[in-house]
């Protein structure tokens, strides 16, 4: 992951990620492409819908719901809302079939996925809710991610294993602005996107951004999934938002698998709907 502190406008993301298809300035369009729908709710507020190319699902984010006052946040019902005033955000409490809210670091999350490259964000806090048991993916010689070969031997040397976990989940990364001094919101999106640049599909950015949305896909081929030869699709959506003390990366991960309950997707949509920045 790049360590450069980038002062950039959202359009600069095109230069690094290359494969991004859509950049929307101001979010005023009625529809940008077949995979992005933007609906004007009222002045300055939009509902943005991003479709994943390898899934029938489209994540909808209503930008009206990003901000909540401290008084409102602390007055919410704790049985329904996970309120983290020390991190400055609110999320729905886990639904049936989901884990409790897990506390981890950014390094923990990426080592688990087998994609960590080292970052100044390593010790920043992450909160995660995941559905059921994670999928175990074992890479082998000949395995590929988005057409790029995976060096299974290097994985074993780096992590001591060639098997990693993926799951349907939502994570919230809270980046302290003292750690990310010199960054803009677009710079945070640049750093996150650089990890997934081979699978970046599209971005929606509000000029002068108080939020940015990105969607990426990983097609994992030639692996074993839970001990069986198989392929795996990993669809990600990320909402980037800013609070007084932190930047936030709210990441929805969806594994479109046969026989999976519709509840999984509905719950992920409910979690992203519930996310608030406390201001």
ZAZA-693085 format. One record per residue (C-alpha): x, y, z; chain; residue in one letter; residue number from 0. Coordinates in pm, 1 decimal, always signed. Layout:
! residues N
<x->X; y->Y; z->Z; ch->A; aa->A; i->NUM>
...
! end
This chain:
! residues 279
<x->+0.0; y->+0.0; z->+0.0; ch->A; aa->X; i->0>
<x->+131.6; y->+340.0; z->-92.1; ch->A; aa->X; i->1>
<x->+272.3; y->+552.4; z->+190.4; ch->A; aa->X; i->2>
<x->+254.6; y->+880.2; z->-1.0; ch->A; aa->X; i->3>
<x->+37.0; y->+1147.4; z->+156.0; ch->A; aa->X; i->4>
<x->-172.5; y->+1256.8; z->-137.3; ch->A; aa->X; i->5>
<x->-347.1; y->+1589.7; z->-167.7; ch->A; aa->X; i->6>
<x->-588.8; y->+1495.1; z->-444.9; ch->A; aa->X; i->7>
<x->-935.2; y->+1549.1; z->-580.2; ch->A; aa->X; i->8>
<x->-1144.5; y->+1236.1; z->-641.1; ch->A; aa->X; i->9>
<x->-1079.3; y->+1244.9; z->-1016.5; ch->A; aa->X; i->10>
<x->-711.8; y->+1164.1; z->-942.9; ch->A; aa->X; i->11>
<x->-818.9; y->+812.7; z->-852.7; ch->A; aa->X; i->12>
<x->-837.7; y->+734.6; z->-1224.1; ch->A; aa->X; i->13>
<x->-461.8; y->+777.1; z->-1258.4; ch->A; aa->X; i->14>
<x->-380.6; y->+514.1; z->-997.7; ch->A; aa->X; i->15>
<x->-659.0; y->+262.1; z->-1038.9; ch->A; aa->X; i->16>
<x->-687.4; y->+271.0; z->-1415.1; ch->A; aa->X; i->17>
<x->-980.7; y->+30.7; z->-1439.0; ch->A; aa->X; i->18>
<x->-1237.6; y->+257.4; z->-1277.2; ch->A; aa->X; i->19>
<x->-1530.3; y->+310.9; z->-1513.0; ch->A; aa->X; i->20>
<x->-1732.3; y->+592.1; z->-1359.4; ch->A; aa->X; i->21>
<x->-1654.8; y->+917.2; z->-1182.3; ch->A; aa->X; i->22>
<x->-1948.3; y->+1142.4; z->-1106.2; ch->A; aa->X; i->23>
<x->-1885.6; y->+1503.9; z->-1008.5; ch->A; aa->X; i->24>
<x->-2148.9; y->+1643.0; z->-777.4; ch->A; aa->X; i->25>
<x->-2377.7; y->+1338.7; z->-798.7; ch->A; aa->X; i->26>
<x->-2644.0; y->+1521.1; z->-993.9; ch->A; aa->X; i->27>
<x->-2704.5; y->+1270.6; z->-1272.4; ch->A; aa->X; i->28>
<x->-3022.4; y->+1065.1; z->-1292.3; ch->A; aa->X; i->29>
<x->-2824.0; y->+764.8; z->-1410.4; ch->A; aa->X; i->30>
<x->-2455.5; y->+740.2; z->-1494.6; ch->A; aa->X; i->31>
<x->-2422.5; y->+389.8; z->-1636.5; ch->A; aa->X; i->32>
<x->-2594.1; y->+54.3; z->-1638.7; ch->A; aa->X; i->33>
<x->-2416.7; y->-25.1; z->-1313.2; ch->A; aa->X; i->34>
<x->-2458.3; y->+306.5; z->-1128.7; ch->A; aa->X; i->35>
<x->-2791.4; y->+469.2; z->-1049.0; ch->A; aa->X; i->36>
<x->-2810.5; y->+804.6; z->-871.7; ch->A; aa->X; i->37>
<x->-3142.3; y->+947.5; z->-758.0; ch->A; aa->X; i->38>
<x->-3178.9; y->+1302.4; z->-636.2; ch->A; aa->X; i->39>
<x->-3367.2; y->+1296.2; z->-307.5; ch->A; aa->X; i->40>
<x->-3345.6; y->+1669.3; z->-244.9; ch->A; aa->X; i->41>
<x->-3081.8; y->+1938.7; z->-279.2; ch->A; aa->X; i->42>
<x->-2744.3; y->+1803.6; z->-174.5; ch->A; aa->X; i->43>
<x->-2876.1; y->+1459.2; z->-89.2; ch->A; aa->X; i->44>
<x->-2875.4; y->+1153.5; z->-315.2; ch->A; aa->X; i->45>
<x->-2939.1; y->+783.2; z->-313.4; ch->A; aa->X; i->46>
<x->-2658.1; y->+599.0; z->-491.0; ch->A; aa->X; i->47>
<x->-2692.1; y->+242.4; z->-618.3; ch->A; aa->X; i->48>
<x->-2381.4; y->+43.1; z->-721.2; ch->A; aa->X; i->49>
<x->-2415.3; y->-295.4; z->-890.7; ch->A; aa->X; i->50>
<x->-2147.0; y->-565.3; z->-878.9; ch->A; aa->X; i->51>
<x->-2067.6; y->-705.7; z->-1226.9; ch->A; aa->X; i->52>
<x->-2052.3; y->-1068.9; z->-1108.6; ch->A; aa->X; i->53>
<x->-2358.0; y->-1059.5; z->-885.3; ch->A; aa->X; i->54>
<x->-2724.7; y->-970.5; z->-918.0; ch->A; aa->X; i->55>
<x->-2697.7; y->-750.5; z->-610.5; ch->A; aa->X; i->56>
<x->-2677.9; y->-371.4; z->-602.4; ch->A; aa->X; i->57>
<x->-2583.9; y->-189.2; z->-283.1; ch->A; aa->X; i->58>
<x->-2777.0; y->+129.9; z->-216.0; ch->A; aa->X; i->59>
<x->-2636.5; y->+410.4; z->-0.2; ch->A; aa->X; i->60>
<x->-2858.1; y->+699.5; z->+98.2; ch->A; aa->X; i->61>
<x->-2628.2; y->+993.9; z->+161.9; ch->A; aa->X; i->62>
<x->-2885.6; y->+1153.2; z->+392.1; ch->A; aa->X; i->63>
<x->-2798.6; y->+893.6; z->+653.4; ch->A; aa->X; i->64>
<x->-2426.4; y->+948.4; z->+692.1; ch->A; aa->X; i->65>
<x->-2431.6; y->+1207.6; z->+974.4; ch->A; aa->X; i->66>
<x->-2589.4; y->+1205.5; z->+1320.9; ch->A; aa->X; i->67>
<x->-2539.4; y->+1442.0; z->+1614.1; ch->A; aa->X; i->68>
<x->-2371.9; y->+1328.6; z->+1936.0; ch->A; aa->X; i->69>
<x->-2695.2; y->+1384.7; z->+2126.9; ch->A; aa->X; i->70>
<x->-2893.6; y->+1170.9; z->+1882.8; ch->A; aa->X; i->71>
<x->-2628.6; y->+897.3; z->+1879.5; ch->A; aa->X; i->72>
<x->-2603.1; y->+862.6; z->+2255.6; ch->A; aa->X; i->73>
<x->-2982.1; y->+855.0; z->+2281.7; ch->A; aa->X; i->74>
<x->-3019.2; y->+553.6; z->+2050.9; ch->A; aa->X; i->75>
<x->-3142.4; y->+218.0; z->+2181.4; ch->A; aa->X; i->76>
<x->-2827.6; y->+14.6; z->+2253.0; ch->A; aa->X; i->77>
<x->-3010.7; y->-310.9; z->+2183.6; ch->A; aa->X; i->78>
<x->-3056.1; y->-205.0; z->+1821.1; ch->A; aa->X; i->79>
<x->-2753.8; y->+20.2; z->+1766.1; ch->A; aa->X; i->80>
<x->-2382.1; y->-26.6; z->+1826.0; ch->A; aa->X; i->81>
<x->-2269.2; y->+319.9; z->+1931.8; ch->A; aa->X; i->82>
<x->-1893.3; y->+385.4; z->+1947.4; ch->A; aa->X; i->83>
<x->-1854.9; y->+748.5; z->+2061.2; ch->A; aa->X; i->84>
<x->-1479.9; y->+698.1; z->+2113.2; ch->A; aa->X; i->85>
<x->-1449.9; y->+610.4; z->+1742.5; ch->A; aa->X; i->86>
<x->-1721.1; y->+850.4; z->+1630.2; ch->A; aa->X; i->87>
<x->-1966.6; y->+620.6; z->+1450.7; ch->A; aa->X; i->88>
<x->-2289.0; y->+420.8; z->+1484.4; ch->A; aa->X; i->89>
<x->-2377.6; y->+84.2; z->+1329.4; ch->A; aa->X; i->90>
<x->-2667.7; y->-156.7; z->+1370.2; ch->A; aa->X; i->91>
<x->-2626.6; y->-435.3; z->+1621.0; ch->A; aa->X; i->92>
<x->-2568.0; y->-782.8; z->+1467.9; ch->A; aa->X; i->93>
<x->-2870.9; y->-965.0; z->+1334.5; ch->A; aa->X; i->94>
<x->-2953.9; y->-1333.9; z->+1376.3; ch->A; aa->X; i->95>
<x->-2685.3; y->-1557.7; z->+1227.5; ch->A; aa->X; i->96>
<x->-2413.6; y->-1292.0; z->+1253.3; ch->A; aa->X; i->97>
<x->-2120.2; y->-1269.9; z->+1491.1; ch->A; aa->X; i->98>
<x->-2098.7; y->-1017.3; z->+1767.9; ch->A; aa->X; i->99>
<x->-1910.0; y->-697.3; z->+1691.5; ch->A; aa->X; i->100>
<x->-1544.0; y->-803.9; z->+1670.9; ch->A; aa->X; i->101>
<x->-1264.3; y->-566.1; z->+1766.6; ch->A; aa->X; i->102>
<x->-946.9; y->-596.7; z->+1561.3; ch->A; aa->X; i->103>
<x->-680.6; y->-390.9; z->+1387.0; ch->A; aa->X; i->104>
<x->-631.7; y->-316.1; z->+1021.0; ch->A; aa->X; i->105>
<x->-331.5; y->-551.0; z->+1018.5; ch->A; aa->X; i->106>
<x->-539.1; y->-832.6; z->+1171.9; ch->A; aa->X; i->107>
<x->-800.0; y->-797.5; z->+899.0; ch->A; aa->X; i->108>
<x->-559.7; y->-807.2; z->+606.9; ch->A; aa->X; i->109>
<x->-337.6; y->-1083.0; z->+741.4; ch->A; aa->X; i->110>
<x->-652.5; y->-1295.0; z->+775.0; ch->A; aa->X; i->111>
<x->-728.7; y->-1228.9; z->+406.4; ch->A; aa->X; i->112>
<x->-371.2; y->-1292.3; z->+295.0; ch->A; aa->X; i->113>
<x->-334.7; y->-955.1; z->+124.7; ch->A; aa->X; i->114>
<x->-150.7; y->-738.3; z->+377.6; ch->A; aa->X; i->115>
<x->+140.7; y->-535.0; z->+242.2; ch->A; aa->X; i->116>
<x->+226.1; y->-311.1; z->+536.7; ch->A; aa->X; i->117>
<x->+77.9; y->+29.6; z->+611.7; ch->A; aa->X; i->118>
<x->+87.4; y->+320.2; z->+852.3; ch->A; aa->X; i->119>
<x->-274.6; y->+219.4; z->+918.8; ch->A; aa->X; i->120>
<x->-170.0; y->-112.1; z->+1077.4; ch->A; aa->X; i->121>
<x->-273.7; y->-37.4; z->+1434.9; ch->A; aa->X; i->122>
<x->-591.4; y->+152.8; z->+1350.3; ch->A; aa->X; i->123>
<x->-911.8; y->+2.8; z->+1494.4; ch->A; aa->X; i->124>
<x->-1157.8; y->-204.1; z->+1294.0; ch->A; aa->X; i->125>
<x->-1501.2; y->-323.7; z->+1397.9; ch->A; aa->X; i->126>
<x->-1643.1; y->-623.8; z->+1211.5; ch->A; aa->X; i->127>
<x->-1969.9; y->-817.5; z->+1190.0; ch->A; aa->X; i->128>
<x->-1957.6; y->-1140.2; z->+985.9; ch->A; aa->X; i->129>
<x->-2216.0; y->-1395.6; z->+882.3; ch->A; aa->X; i->130>
<x->-2179.7; y->-1757.6; z->+993.9; ch->A; aa->X; i->131>
<x->-1851.2; y->-1937.6; z->+948.1; ch->A; aa->X; i->132>
<x->-1589.2; y->-1791.5; z->+712.2; ch->A; aa->X; i->133>
<x->-1503.3; y->-1964.4; z->+385.3; ch->A; aa->X; i->134>
<x->-1156.7; y->-2124.6; z->+386.1; ch->A; aa->X; i->135>
<x->-970.3; y->-2056.2; z->+60.6; ch->A; aa->X; i->136>
<x->-646.9; y->-2244.0; z->-9.2; ch->A; aa->X; i->137>
<x->-423.3; y->-2119.1; z->-289.2; ch->A; aa->X; i->138>
<x->-219.5; y->-2362.1; z->-497.3; ch->A; aa->X; i->139>
<x->+22.9; y->-2344.8; z->-784.6; ch->A; aa->X; i->140>
<x->-179.8; y->-2212.4; z->-1075.8; ch->A; aa->X; i->141>
<x->-425.3; y->-2015.5; z->-860.1; ch->A; aa->X; i->142>
<x->-523.0; y->-1674.4; z->-994.9; ch->A; aa->X; i->143>
<x->-690.9; y->-1357.9; z->-870.2; ch->A; aa->X; i->144>
<x->-847.3; y->-1154.3; z->-1152.1; ch->A; aa->X; i->145>
<x->-623.9; y->-1332.7; z->-1400.1; ch->A; aa->X; i->146>
<x->-302.0; y->-1262.6; z->-1209.9; ch->A; aa->X; i->147>
<x->-108.7; y->-1566.6; z->-1081.3; ch->A; aa->X; i->148>
<x->-81.6; y->-1613.6; z->-705.4; ch->A; aa->X; i->149>
<x->+258.4; y->-1716.1; z->-569.4; ch->A; aa->X; i->150>
<x->+148.3; y->-1982.0; z->-320.7; ch->A; aa->X; i->151>
<x->+505.7; y->-2043.6; z->-204.6; ch->A; aa->X; i->152>
<x->+551.4; y->-1673.4; z->-125.1; ch->A; aa->X; i->153>
<x->+228.2; y->-1680.0; z->+74.3; ch->A; aa->X; i->154>
<x->+357.3; y->-1973.1; z->+278.0; ch->A; aa->X; i->155>
<x->+687.2; y->-1793.8; z->+341.2; ch->A; aa->X; i->156>
<x->+513.6; y->-1467.2; z->+435.9; ch->A; aa->X; i->157>
<x->+220.7; y->-1594.6; z->+640.6; ch->A; aa->X; i->158>
<x->+317.7; y->-1952.1; z->+722.8; ch->A; aa->X; i->159>
<x->+11.4; y->-2074.8; z->+531.7; ch->A; aa->X; i->160>
<x->-151.2; y->-2069.5; z->+189.3; ch->A; aa->X; i->161>
<x->-506.2; y->-2085.6; z->+330.5; ch->A; aa->X; i->162>
<x->-705.3; y->-1774.4; z->+418.2; ch->A; aa->X; i->163>
<x->-1053.3; y->-1670.2; z->+529.0; ch->A; aa->X; i->164>
<x->-1324.0; y->-1479.9; z->+345.5; ch->A; aa->X; i->165>
<x->-1673.8; y->-1409.5; z->+468.5; ch->A; aa->X; i->166>
<x->-1987.9; y->-1208.7; z->+416.3; ch->A; aa->X; i->167>
<x->-1916.9; y->-916.2; z->+644.9; ch->A; aa->X; i->168>
<x->-1921.3; y->-546.6; z->+713.0; ch->A; aa->X; i->169>
<x->-1618.5; y->-373.3; z->+859.5; ch->A; aa->X; i->170>
<x->-1565.9; y->-18.0; z->+979.9; ch->A; aa->X; i->171>
<x->-1208.3; y->+111.9; z->+981.0; ch->A; aa->X; i->172>
<x->-1165.4; y->+431.2; z->+1186.2; ch->A; aa->X; i->173>
<x->-850.8; y->+618.2; z->+1080.5; ch->A; aa->X; i->174>
<x->-727.3; y->+874.2; z->+1331.8; ch->A; aa->X; i->175>
<x->-651.9; y->+1199.9; z->+1150.0; ch->A; aa->X; i->176>
<x->-330.3; y->+1234.1; z->+1349.6; ch->A; aa->X; i->177>
<x->-208.5; y->+910.9; z->+1188.5; ch->A; aa->X; i->178>
<x->-329.0; y->+1016.6; z->+843.8; ch->A; aa->X; i->179>
<x->-203.4; y->+1376.5; z->+872.5; ch->A; aa->X; i->180>
<x->-189.0; y->+1537.2; z->+529.0; ch->A; aa->X; i->181>
<x->-449.3; y->+1305.9; z->+376.0; ch->A; aa->X; i->182>
<x->-775.0; y->+1409.9; z->+218.2; ch->A; aa->X; i->183>
<x->-1076.6; y->+1182.2; z->+196.0; ch->A; aa->X; i->184>
<x->-973.4; y->+1108.9; z->-162.8; ch->A; aa->X; i->185>
<x->-625.5; y->+1016.7; z->-41.3; ch->A; aa->X; i->186>
<x->-777.0; y->+760.2; z->+195.3; ch->A; aa->X; i->187>
<x->-977.5; y->+614.9; z->-94.1; ch->A; aa->X; i->188>
<x->-660.6; y->+603.7; z->-304.6; ch->A; aa->X; i->189>
<x->-476.4; y->+400.2; z->-43.5; ch->A; aa->X; i->190>
<x->-762.9; y->+157.5; z->+9.1; ch->A; aa->X; i->191>
<x->-821.0; y->+123.6; z->-363.5; ch->A; aa->X; i->192>
<x->-455.6; y->+50.3; z->-436.1; ch->A; aa->X; i->193>
<x->-490.6; y->-285.4; z->-257.8; ch->A; aa->X; i->194>
<x->-777.5; y->-384.6; z->-489.0; ch->A; aa->X; i->195>
<x->-670.9; y->-201.0; z->-805.4; ch->A; aa->X; i->196>
<x->-678.6; y->-515.3; z->-1022.2; ch->A; aa->X; i->197>
<x->-1048.5; y->-550.7; z->-941.5; ch->A; aa->X; i->198>
<x->-1165.6; y->-188.6; z->-920.0; ch->A; aa->X; i->199>
<x->-1480.0; y->-139.7; z->-1126.9; ch->A; aa->X; i->200>
<x->-1626.6; y->+200.0; z->-1050.6; ch->A; aa->X; i->201>
<x->-1625.3; y->+497.9; z->-820.7; ch->A; aa->X; i->202>
<x->-1878.0; y->+766.1; z->-740.9; ch->A; aa->X; i->203>
<x->-1725.9; y->+1078.5; z->-591.0; ch->A; aa->X; i->204>
<x->-1889.4; y->+1399.0; z->-478.7; ch->A; aa->X; i->205>
<x->-1671.7; y->+1693.5; z->-580.7; ch->A; aa->X; i->206>
<x->-1536.9; y->+1856.1; z->-266.1; ch->A; aa->X; i->207>
<x->-1621.3; y->+1519.0; z->-121.6; ch->A; aa->X; i->208>
<x->-1788.4; y->+1447.9; z->+207.5; ch->A; aa->X; i->209>
<x->-1819.3; y->+1087.0; z->+89.3; ch->A; aa->X; i->210>
<x->-1683.0; y->+856.1; z->-180.9; ch->A; aa->X; i->211>
<x->-1817.0; y->+517.4; z->-293.6; ch->A; aa->X; i->212>
<x->-1618.1; y->+242.0; z->-464.1; ch->A; aa->X; i->213>
<x->-1693.2; y->-109.9; z->-586.9; ch->A; aa->X; i->214>
<x->-1437.5; y->-382.5; z->-658.0; ch->A; aa->X; i->215>
<x->-1448.0; y->-751.2; z->-753.5; ch->A; aa->X; i->216>
<x->-1207.5; y->-1040.3; z->-701.7; ch->A; aa->X; i->217>
<x->-1243.7; y->-1353.7; z->-912.2; ch->A; aa->X; i->218>
<x->-1040.8; y->-1622.2; z->-737.0; ch->A; aa->X; i->219>
<x->-969.3; y->-1919.2; z->-966.4; ch->A; aa->X; i->220>
<x->-800.6; y->-2255.5; z->-926.0; ch->A; aa->X; i->221>
<x->-829.4; y->-2276.5; z->-547.9; ch->A; aa->X; i->222>
<x->-982.9; y->-2504.9; z->-289.9; ch->A; aa->X; i->223>
<x->-1286.5; y->-2362.6; z->-114.5; ch->A; aa->X; i->224>
<x->-1363.1; y->-2541.9; z->+211.5; ch->A; aa->X; i->225>
<x->-1154.9; y->-2835.6; z->+89.3; ch->A; aa->X; i->226>
<x->-1313.7; y->-2864.6; z->-257.5; ch->A; aa->X; i->227>
<x->-1175.6; y->-2756.3; z->-593.4; ch->A; aa->X; i->228>
<x->-1368.6; y->-2445.1; z->-682.7; ch->A; aa->X; i->229>
<x->-1365.3; y->-2076.2; z->-775.7; ch->A; aa->X; i->230>
<x->-1485.7; y->-1787.6; z->-561.8; ch->A; aa->X; i->231>
<x->-1625.0; y->-1439.3; z->-630.3; ch->A; aa->X; i->232>
<x->-1556.7; y->-1171.5; z->-369.6; ch->A; aa->X; i->233>
<x->-1758.4; y->-852.2; z->-419.8; ch->A; aa->X; i->234>
<x->-1670.4; y->-541.2; z->-218.2; ch->A; aa->X; i->235>
<x->-1831.3; y->-203.5; z->-173.9; ch->A; aa->X; i->236>
<x->-1659.5; y->+72.1; z->+25.4; ch->A; aa->X; i->237>
<x->-1804.5; y->+393.7; z->+162.9; ch->A; aa->X; i->238>
<x->-1544.7; y->+656.8; z->+256.5; ch->A; aa->X; i->239>
<x->-1665.1; y->+923.4; z->+497.6; ch->A; aa->X; i->240>
<x->-1514.7; y->+1186.4; z->+726.5; ch->A; aa->X; i->241>
<x->-1579.7; y->+1281.8; z->+1087.5; ch->A; aa->X; i->242>
<x->-1423.0; y->+1542.6; z->+1315.6; ch->A; aa->X; i->243>
<x->-1143.8; y->+1310.7; z->+1439.6; ch->A; aa->X; i->244>
<x->-1142.5; y->+1020.9; z->+1193.3; ch->A; aa->X; i->245>
<x->-1174.5; y->+910.6; z->+835.7; ch->A; aa->X; i->246>
<x->-1390.8; y->+599.4; z->+787.1; ch->A; aa->X; i->247>
<x->-1375.2; y->+308.9; z->+545.1; ch->A; aa->X; i->248>
<x->-1700.8; y->+114.6; z->+568.4; ch->A; aa->X; i->249>
<x->-1651.9; y->-203.4; z->+366.0; ch->A; aa->X; i->250>
<x->-1925.3; y->-448.1; z->+267.1; ch->A; aa->X; i->251>
<x->-1795.9; y->-788.4; z->+151.6; ch->A; aa->X; i->252>
<x->-2036.2; y->-1025.4; z->-23.2; ch->A; aa->X; i->253>
<x->-1969.6; y->-1380.0; z->-142.6; ch->A; aa->X; i->254>
<x->-2239.0; y->-1469.8; z->-399.6; ch->A; aa->X; i->255>
<x->-2275.0; y->-1844.2; z->-341.6; ch->A; aa->X; i->256>
<x->-2541.8; y->-2092.9; z->-451.9; ch->A; aa->X; i->257>
<x->-2795.0; y->-2176.8; z->-183.8; ch->A; aa->X; i->258>
<x->-2704.1; y->-1880.3; z->+34.8; ch->A; aa->X; i->259>
<x->-2999.9; y->-1724.1; z->+219.7; ch->A; aa->X; i->260>
<x->-3132.8; y->-1397.0; z->+78.1; ch->A; aa->X; i->261>
<x->-3110.7; y->-1277.2; z->+437.2; ch->A; aa->X; i->262>
<x->-2734.1; y->-1236.6; z->+401.1; ch->A; aa->X; i->263>
<x->-2765.4; y->-966.1; z->+138.3; ch->A; aa->X; i->264>
<x->-3062.1; y->-799.6; z->+306.8; ch->A; aa->X; i->265>
<x->-2869.0; y->-780.1; z->+633.3; ch->A; aa->X; i->266>
<x->-2561.5; y->-629.7; z->+463.5; ch->A; aa->X; i->267>
<x->-2783.2; y->-364.2; z->+308.9; ch->A; aa->X; i->268>
<x->-2938.4; y->-296.5; z->+650.7; ch->A; aa->X; i->269>
<x->-2593.6; y->-254.3; z->+809.7; ch->A; aa->X; i->270>
<x->-2476.1; y->+0.6; z->+552.7; ch->A; aa->X; i->271>
<x->-2809.5; y->+182.5; z->+591.6; ch->A; aa->X; i->272>
<x->-2746.1; y->+211.5; z->+964.4; ch->A; aa->X; i->273>
<x->-2395.5; y->+356.5; z->+948.3; ch->A; aa->X; i->274>
<x->-2364.8; y->+710.7; z->+1086.1; ch->A; aa->X; i->275>
<x->-2075.5; y->+946.5; z->+1148.3; ch->A; aa->X; i->276>
<x->-2115.1; y->+1123.4; z->+1481.7; ch->A; aa->X; i->277>
<x->-2066.0; y->+1499.2; z->+1449.6; ch->A; aa->X; i->278>
! end
